[in-house]
Amino acid sequence: MMVIKRISLLILIGFAGLFAKAQSRFITCREGHFFLNGAPYYYIGANYWYGGLLANDDKARQRIVKELDFLAGHGVTNLRVMAGAEGSGRINGVARVAPALQPAKGIFNTDLLKGLDFLLTEMGRRNMKAVIFLSNNWEWSGGFLQYLNWNGLLPDSVMRRKLNWDEMRDYVSLFYQCKPCREQYEKQVAQIINRVNTITGKRYGNDPAIMSWELANEPRPMRPAAIPSFEQWIGDAAAFIKSLDKNHLVTTGCEGEQGSETMAVFKTIHAVKSIDYCTIHIWPKNWGWFKDTSIAKDLNNVISNTEHYIEAHAAVARQLGKPLVIEEFGLPRDNHSFLPEAATSLRDRYYACIFEKWTSSLRAKDIIGGCNFWAFSGSGRPAAQRFEWQPGDDVLGDPPQEEQGLNSVFDSDRSTWALIESVTAALRKRVSRPLLTTQGRATHPMAERGKLK
């Protein structure tokens, strides 16, 4: 009997060891830092929101493979992607992302997730991590406006036309008190987290290729009166995700003070126990930090405001003891051009400012754990002689409601990629852990050329 007990104990210890080893493949947080396999995890990433959607087409999958190899070859190890869109047709006067994961209320086109299956599988092969946002404050993928429409709080006629800013704020703020809207949001979340990848056989909730779930892209209360219900929703939604998935991190997808009404609200929603880390987005154009179309005249002001914005939120993150990710930032090309051949000298200076904040955090072992620039457009290109997206055009990192090429980083932007590689090469030296291509070869032949300033 004692022999049997000892054998049983050894088996249990073995399984426990295997379990711990498997668990270590997931990113964790403690004391203001990300960890992977027991080591601190810092990263440079990109927004690639359309990757899972694009990968539903066989020809587009070839583009995905090439673009992932390109990103991995430049040391980009983290991608922020969209889970799926809601609804169809024009919304707020513009075409939305299509096709939809949830084309009609409570009806899911789960075949569409085969594209996300493919993207996650390919990312896993390259040791890349995905941050997946689960809905959207904004109209370009349906998001909260579509849930309100399905529940009678936003008529079709109003949803289709262009809303003014006050109307937009009034309507979106209703989402947080709309019980059926929130319940339908949770149904979509459950569809995604419980999804079993058709290629790997892994449930998304058990897939180490995923770093974290985001409640939505840029959730905002929109009106001060909605702040209490907004804060309540953040806590409830995060706890719901944690009830489905014990492996992955959860965060808000928030812009920071700019999208939270006050810094106190930003602090409150990120203090929630089920929220693992803080996020900020920085948009100099949208926030009026420059007015001259050349951008050059106001660039010093843009950089100064950016540095202040980062440090103000980093101070809050330190108080909370949680990592901070600068997960969206962008700037148009020189002279506000949308053309891929236009120079990016001002954007490169702006990126360098943000990367320096990240590298300083890395050196000091501080709380800024990652940066995801907006947005990677890879080998895609805007249609000739127009900048409004139309069906059949290449999908870019600029959503359909924006000029195509506005904030895109193309694979041909040599100076930008030289900058990115100089930063990621220094990180690779510190961790001594090369990325792999699909063929399993180390991919950084120029790694030794990049040096931090």
C-alpha positions as CSV (number, residue, x, y, z in Angstrom):
1,M,0.0,0.0,0.0
2,M,2.9,2.4,0.9
3,V,4.5,1.7,-2.5
4,I,1.2,2.6,-4.3
5,K,0.9,5.8,-2.3
6,R,4.4,6.8,-3.1
7,I,3.9,6.1,-6.8
8,S,0.6,8.1,-6.7
9,L,2.4,11.0,-5.0
10,L,5.2,11.0,-7.6
11,I,2.6,11.0,-10.3
12,L,0.8,13.9,-8.7
13,I,4.1,15.8,-8.3
14,G,4.9,15.1,-12.0
15,F,1.6,16.4,-13.1
16,A,2.0,19.5,-10.9
17,G,5.3,20.1,-12.4
18,L,3.9,19.9,-15.9
19,F,1.0,22.1,-15.0
20,A,3.4,24.8,-13.5
21,K,5.5,24.6,-16.6
22,A,2.5,25.1,-18.8
23,Q,1.3,28.0,-16.6
24,S,4.6,29.7,-17.0
25,R,3.9,30.2,-20.7
26,F,1.2,32.8,-19.8
27,I,2.1,36.4,-19.0
28,T,1.5,37.4,-15.4
29,C,1.7,40.6,-13.4
30,R,3.1,41.3,-10.0
31,E,4.5,44.4,-8.3
32,G,4.0,46.6,-11.4
33,H,5.7,44.3,-13.9
34,F,4.9,41.7,-16.5
35,F,6.6,38.3,-16.3
36,L,6.9,35.5,-18.8
37,N,8.6,32.2,-17.9
38,G,9.7,33.8,-14.6
39,A,11.5,36.7,-16.3
40,P,10.4,40.3,-16.7
41,Y,8.5,40.9,-20.0
42,Y,8.9,44.1,-21.9
43,Y,7.9,44.6,-25.5
44,I,7.5,46.7,-28.5
45,G,4.2,45.9,-30.3
46,A,1.9,47.1,-33.1
47,N,-1.8,47.5,-33.6
48,Y,-2.9,44.9,-36.2
49,W,-6.6,45.0,-35.4
50,Y,-7.6,43.6,-38.8
51,G,-5.3,40.5,-38.7
52,G,-7.9,38.0,-37.6
53,L,-10.5,39.3,-40.0
54,L,-8.1,39.4,-43.0
55,A,-7.0,35.8,-42.4
56,N,-10.3,34.4,-43.5
57,D,-9.2,34.6,-47.1
58,D,-6.6,32.1,-48.4
59,K,-4.8,34.7,-50.4
60,A,-4.8,37.1,-47.5
61,R,-3.3,34.4,-45.3
62,Q,-0.2,34.6,-47.5
63,R,0.0,38.3,-46.7
64,I,-0.5,37.5,-43.0
65,V,2.4,35.0,-42.9
66,K,4.7,37.5,-44.7
67,E,3.7,40.3,-42.4
68,L,4.2,38.3,-39.3
69,D,7.7,37.3,-40.5
70,F,8.4,40.9,-41.2
71,L,7.3,42.0,-37.7
72,A,9.1,39.2,-36.0
73,G,12.3,40.0,-38.0
74,H,12.1,43.6,-36.6
75,G,11.6,42.5,-33.1
76,V,7.9,43.3,-32.8
77,T,6.5,40.7,-30.4
78,N,3.1,41.8,-29.4
79,L,0.0,42.6,-31.6
80,R,-3.2,44.2,-30.5
81,V,-6.1,42.7,-32.5
82,M,-9.9,42.9,-32.8
83,A,-12.0,39.9,-31.8
84,G,-14.9,40.7,-34.2
85,A,-17.4,43.3,-35.4
86,E,-21.1,43.7,-34.5
87,G,-23.8,44.4,-37.0
88,S,-23.7,45.5,-40.7
89,G,-24.3,48.4,-42.9
90,R,-23.5,52.1,-42.5
91,I,-23.2,53.5,-38.9
92,N,-22.6,57.1,-37.9
93,G,-22.5,57.9,-41.6
94,V,-19.6,55.6,-42.5
95,A,-19.0,52.0,-43.7
96,R,-18.1,49.7,-40.8
97,V,-15.7,46.8,-40.6
98,A,-17.2,43.7,-42.3
99,P,-18.0,40.8,-42.2
100,A,-19.4,40.8,-38.6
101,L,-18.8,38.2,-36.0
102,Q,-22.3,39.0,-34.7
103,P,-24.2,40.1,-37.8
104,A,-27.6,40.1,-35.9
105,K,-28.6,40.2,-32.3
106,G,-27.5,37.0,-30.6
107,I,-26.5,35.3,-33.9
108,F,-22.8,34.6,-34.3
109,N,-20.9,33.8,-37.5
110,T,-18.4,31.6,-35.7
111,D,-16.8,30.5,-39.0
112,L,-15.4,34.0,-39.1
113,L,-13.2,33.2,-36.1
114,K,-11.3,30.7,-38.3
115,G,-9.3,33.8,-39.3
116,L,-8.4,34.5,-35.7
117,D,-7.6,30.8,-35.3
118,F,-5.1,31.2,-38.0
119,L,-3.6,34.4,-36.7
120,L,-3.1,33.1,-33.2
121,T,-1.6,29.9,-34.5
122,E,0.9,31.8,-36.6
123,M,1.7,34.2,-33.8
124,G,2.3,31.2,-31.4
125,R,4.8,29.8,-33.9
126,R,6.8,33.0,-33.6
127,N,6.5,33.4,-29.9
128,M,4.3,36.5,-30.3
129,K,1.5,37.6,-28.0
130,A,-1.9,38.9,-28.8
131,V,-3.9,41.5,-26.9
132,I,-7.6,41.1,-28.0
133,F,-10.2,43.8,-27.6
134,L,-13.7,42.4,-27.3
135,S,-15.9,45.3,-28.5
136,N,-15.6,49.0,-29.3
137,N,-16.7,52.4,-28.0
138,W,-16.6,53.7,-31.6
139,E,-18.7,53.0,-34.6
140,W,-16.2,51.6,-37.0
141,S,-16.8,48.0,-35.9
142,G,-20.4,48.3,-34.6
143,G,-19.6,48.2,-30.9
144,F,-21.7,49.8,-28.2
145,L,-23.9,51.8,-30.7
146,Q,-25.0,48.5,-32.3
147,Y,-26.0,47.0,-29.0
148,L,-28.0,50.1,-28.3
149,N,-29.7,49.8,-31.7
150,W,-30.6,46.2,-31.1
151,N,-32.2,47.1,-27.9
152,G,-34.4,50.0,-29.1
153,L,-32.3,52.8,-27.7
154,L,-30.9,54.0,-31.0
155,P,-33.3,54.0,-34.0
156,D,-32.0,52.7,-37.4
157,S,-32.5,56.1,-39.0
158,V,-30.4,57.8,-36.4
159,M,-27.7,55.1,-36.3
160,R,-27.2,55.3,-40.1
161,R,-26.7,59.1,-40.3
162,K,-23.7,61.1,-39.1
163,L,-24.1,61.9,-35.4
164,N,-22.8,65.1,-34.0
165,W,-20.4,64.9,-31.0
166,D,-23.1,65.6,-28.4
167,E,-25.4,63.0,-29.9
168,M,-22.6,60.5,-29.9
169,R,-21.8,61.1,-26.3
170,D,-25.5,61.0,-25.3
171,Y,-26.1,57.7,-27.0
172,V,-22.9,55.7,-26.1
173,S,-23.3,56.7,-22.4
174,L,-26.6,54.8,-22.3
175,F,-24.8,51.5,-22.9
176,Y,-23.6,51.1,-19.3
177,Q,-27.1,51.1,-17.8
178,C,-28.6,49.0,-20.6
179,K,-28.9,45.6,-19.0
180,P,-29.8,43.6,-22.2
181,C,-26.9,45.4,-24.0
182,R,-24.5,44.3,-21.3
183,E,-25.9,40.7,-21.4
184,Q,-25.4,40.5,-25.2
185,Y,-21.9,41.9,-24.9
186,E,-21.2,39.0,-22.4
187,K,-22.6,36.5,-24.8
188,Q,-20.1,37.6,-27.4
189,V,-17.3,37.6,-24.9
190,A,-18.2,34.0,-23.9
191,Q,-18.3,32.9,-27.6
192,I,-14.7,34.2,-28.0
193,I,-13.1,33.0,-24.8
194,N,-14.7,29.5,-25.0
195,R,-13.7,29.2,-28.7
196,V,-11.7,26.1,-29.6
197,N,-9.1,26.9,-32.2
198,T,-9.8,24.7,-35.2
199,I,-6.1,24.4,-36.1
200,T,-4.4,23.8,-32.7
201,G,-7.4,22.3,-30.8
202,K,-6.8,24.8,-27.9
203,R,-9.5,26.7,-26.2
204,Y,-8.7,30.4,-26.5
205,G,-8.9,30.6,-22.7
206,N,-6.0,28.1,-22.6
207,D,-3.9,29.6,-25.5
208,P,-0.5,31.1,-24.4
209,A,-0.4,33.0,-27.7
210,I,-2.9,35.4,-26.0
211,M,-1.5,37.9,-23.5
212,S,-4.7,39.6,-22.4
213,W,-8.3,40.4,-23.0
214,E,-9.5,44.0,-23.3
215,L,-13.0,45.0,-22.4
216,A,-13.3,47.2,-25.4
217,N,-11.4,49.6,-27.6
218,E,-11.3,52.9,-25.8
219,P,-14.3,52.5,-23.5
220,R,-15.5,55.9,-22.2
221,P,-18.3,57.1,-19.9
222,M,-18.9,59.8,-22.6
223,R,-20.9,61.9,-20.1
224,P,-20.1,62.7,-16.4
225,A,-23.5,61.4,-15.4
226,A,-22.6,58.0,-16.7
227,I,-19.4,57.7,-14.6
228,P,-20.9,55.5,-11.8
229,S,-22.5,53.0,-14.2
230,F,-19.3,53.1,-16.3
231,E,-17.1,52.2,-13.3
232,Q,-19.6,49.5,-12.3
233,W,-19.5,48.0,-15.8
234,I,-15.7,47.9,-15.8
235,G,-15.6,45.9,-12.6
236,D,-18.5,43.6,-13.7
237,A,-17.1,42.9,-17.2
238,A,-13.6,42.2,-15.9
239,A,-14.9,39.8,-13.3
240,F,-17.0,38.1,-15.9
241,I,-14.0,37.5,-18.1
242,K,-12.0,36.2,-15.1
243,S,-14.8,33.8,-14.3
244,L,-14.3,32.3,-17.8
245,D,-10.5,32.4,-18.0
246,K,-8.1,32.1,-15.1
247,N,-5.0,32.1,-17.4
248,H,-5.0,35.5,-19.1
249,L,-4.6,39.1,-18.0
250,V,-7.5,41.5,-18.3
251,T,-7.4,45.2,-18.9
252,T,-9.6,48.1,-20.0
253,G,-8.4,49.3,-23.4
254,C,-8.8,52.9,-21.9
255,E,-7.1,56.0,-23.4
256,G,-6.3,57.5,-20.0
257,E,-7.5,60.7,-18.5
258,Q,-8.5,62.0,-21.9
259,G,-11.2,59.2,-22.2
260,S,-12.1,58.9,-18.6
261,E,-13.4,62.5,-17.9
262,T,-10.9,62.7,-14.9
263,M,-7.7,61.2,-13.7
264,A,-9.6,60.0,-10.6
265,V,-11.9,57.9,-12.9
266,F,-8.8,56.4,-14.7
267,K,-7.4,55.5,-11.3
268,T,-10.6,54.0,-10.0
269,I,-11.2,51.7,-13.0
270,H,-7.6,50.4,-13.0
271,A,-7.7,49.8,-9.3
272,V,-10.4,47.1,-9.9
273,K,-9.0,43.8,-8.7
274,S,-9.9,42.0,-11.9
275,I,-8.0,44.6,-14.0
276,D,-4.4,43.5,-14.2
277,Y,-2.7,46.5,-15.8
278,C,-3.2,50.1,-17.0
279,T,-3.5,51.3,-20.6
280,I,-3.2,54.7,-22.2
281,H,-3.6,55.9,-25.8
282,I,-2.1,59.2,-27.2
283,W,-3.6,61.0,-30.2
284,P,-2.0,64.5,-30.8
285,K,-4.2,65.1,-33.9
286,N,-7.5,64.2,-32.4
287,W,-6.7,66.1,-29.2
288,G,-5.7,69.3,-31.0
289,W,-2.1,69.3,-30.0
290,F,-1.1,70.6,-33.4
291,K,-3.0,72.7,-36.0
292,D,-0.6,73.4,-38.8
293,T,-0.8,70.7,-41.5
294,S,2.9,70.6,-41.7
295,I,3.0,69.3,-38.1
296,A,6.6,70.6,-37.8
297,K,5.6,74.0,-36.2
298,D,3.9,72.3,-33.3
299,L,6.0,69.1,-32.9
300,N,7.8,70.4,-29.8
301,N,4.5,71.0,-28.2
302,V,3.3,67.5,-29.2
303,I,6.3,65.9,-27.7
304,S,6.1,67.9,-24.5
305,N,2.4,67.1,-24.1
306,T,3.1,63.4,-24.8
307,E,5.9,63.2,-22.2
308,H,3.7,64.8,-19.6
309,Y,0.7,62.5,-20.4
310,I,2.9,59.4,-20.1
311,E,4.5,60.4,-16.8
312,A,1.2,61.5,-15.2
313,H,-0.3,58.1,-15.9
314,A,2.9,56.3,-15.0
315,A,2.6,57.9,-11.6
316,V,-0.9,56.5,-11.1
317,A,0.3,53.1,-12.3
318,R,3.1,53.2,-9.7
319,Q,0.6,54.0,-7.0
320,L,-1.6,51.0,-8.0
321,G,1.4,48.7,-8.4
322,K,0.3,47.7,-11.9
323,P,2.2,47.8,-15.2
324,L,1.4,50.5,-17.8
325,V,1.1,50.0,-21.6
326,I,1.2,52.8,-24.1
327,E,-1.0,50.8,-26.5
328,E,-2.0,53.3,-29.1
329,F,0.0,56.3,-30.5
330,G,0.2,57.7,-34.0
331,L,1.1,60.7,-36.0
332,P,0.5,61.5,-39.7
333,R,3.3,61.6,-42.2
334,D,5.2,64.8,-43.0
335,N,2.9,67.6,-44.3
336,H,0.0,65.5,-43.2
337,S,0.3,63.3,-46.4
338,F,-1.6,60.0,-46.7
339,L,0.8,58.7,-49.5
340,P,3.1,55.8,-48.7
341,E,6.0,57.5,-50.4
342,A,5.7,60.6,-48.2
343,A,8.5,61.1,-45.6
344,T,8.0,60.2,-42.0
345,S,10.8,62.3,-40.3
346,L,8.4,64.0,-37.9
347,R,6.6,60.7,-37.0
348,D,10.0,59.1,-36.4
349,R,10.9,61.8,-34.0
350,Y,7.6,61.4,-32.2
351,Y,8.0,57.6,-32.0
352,A,11.6,58.0,-30.7
353,C,10.2,60.2,-27.8
354,I,7.8,57.4,-26.8
355,F,10.3,54.6,-27.2
356,E,12.8,56.6,-25.0
357,K,10.2,56.6,-22.3
358,W,9.9,52.8,-22.7
359,T,13.6,52.2,-22.8
360,S,14.1,54.3,-19.7
361,S,11.5,52.2,-18.0
362,L,13.3,49.1,-19.1
363,R,16.7,50.3,-17.8
364,A,15.2,51.4,-14.5
365,K,12.9,48.3,-14.2
366,D,10.0,50.7,-14.0
367,I,6.3,50.1,-14.8
368,I,6.0,51.0,-18.5
369,G,6.0,47.5,-19.9
370,G,5.0,47.9,-23.5
371,C,4.3,50.1,-26.5
372,N,2.0,49.3,-29.4
373,F,2.2,51.8,-32.2
374,W,-0.9,52.5,-34.4
375,A,-1.0,51.0,-36.8
376,F,0.8,48.4,-38.9
377,S,-0.5,48.3,-42.5
378,G,2.2,46.0,-43.8
379,S,2.2,45.4,-47.6
380,G,-1.3,47.0,-48.0
381,R,-1.6,50.3,-49.8
382,P,-4.3,52.9,-50.2
383,A,-6.3,53.0,-53.4
384,A,-4.9,55.3,-56.0
385,Q,-6.4,58.9,-56.2
386,R,-8.8,58.5,-53.2
387,F,-8.4,57.9,-49.5
388,E,-11.9,56.7,-48.5
389,W,-11.9,53.0,-48.0
390,Q,-14.2,51.0,-50.3
391,P,-15.0,47.2,-50.5
392,G,-12.2,45.5,-52.5
393,D,-9.5,47.9,-51.3
394,D,-6.6,46.7,-49.3
395,V,-7.3,46.6,-45.6
396,L,-5.0,48.9,-43.7
397,G,-4.5,49.9,-40.1
398,D,-6.6,53.0,-40.6
399,P,-10.3,52.0,-39.9
400,P,-12.9,52.7,-42.7
401,Q,-14.0,56.1,-41.2
402,E,-10.5,57.5,-41.5
403,E,-8.4,58.5,-44.5
404,Q,-6.5,55.5,-45.7
405,G,-2.8,56.0,-45.0
406,L,-3.5,58.6,-42.1
407,N,-1.6,56.7,-39.4
408,S,-0.3,53.7,-41.3
409,V,3.1,52.3,-40.9
410,F,3.9,50.4,-44.2
411,D,6.6,47.8,-44.7
412,S,8.3,50.3,-47.0
413,D,8.8,52.9,-44.2
414,R,12.6,52.3,-43.9
415,S,13.5,55.0,-41.4
416,T,10.7,54.0,-39.1
417,W,11.7,50.4,-39.1
418,A,15.3,51.3,-38.6
419,L,14.2,53.1,-35.5
420,I,12.0,50.3,-34.3
421,E,14.8,47.7,-34.9
422,S,17.3,49.8,-33.0
423,V,15.1,49.7,-30.0
424,T,14.1,46.0,-30.2
425,A,17.7,44.9,-30.9
426,A,18.8,46.4,-27.6
427,L,16.0,44.5,-25.9
428,R,17.0,41.3,-27.6
429,K,20.6,41.7,-26.3
430,R,19.2,42.1,-22.8
431,V,17.0,38.9,-22.9
432,S,19.2,36.9,-25.4
433,R,16.1,35.2,-26.7
434,P,15.8,35.4,-30.6
435,L,12.4,35.1,-32.2
436,L,11.7,32.4,-34.8
437,T,10.2,32.3,-38.2
438,T,7.9,29.5,-39.4
439,Q,11.0,27.6,-40.4
440,G,12.4,27.8,-36.9
441,R,15.4,29.9,-37.9
442,A,16.7,32.9,-35.8
443,T,15.6,36.0,-37.6
444,H,17.6,39.0,-36.5
445,P,20.7,39.3,-38.8
446,M,20.9,43.0,-38.1
447,A,20.3,42.7,-34.3
448,E,23.9,43.8,-33.5
449,R,23.5,47.0,-35.6
450,G,20.8,48.6,-33.5
451,K,21.9,50.6,-30.4
452,L,20.0,52.7,-28.0
453,K,20.9,56.4,-27.9
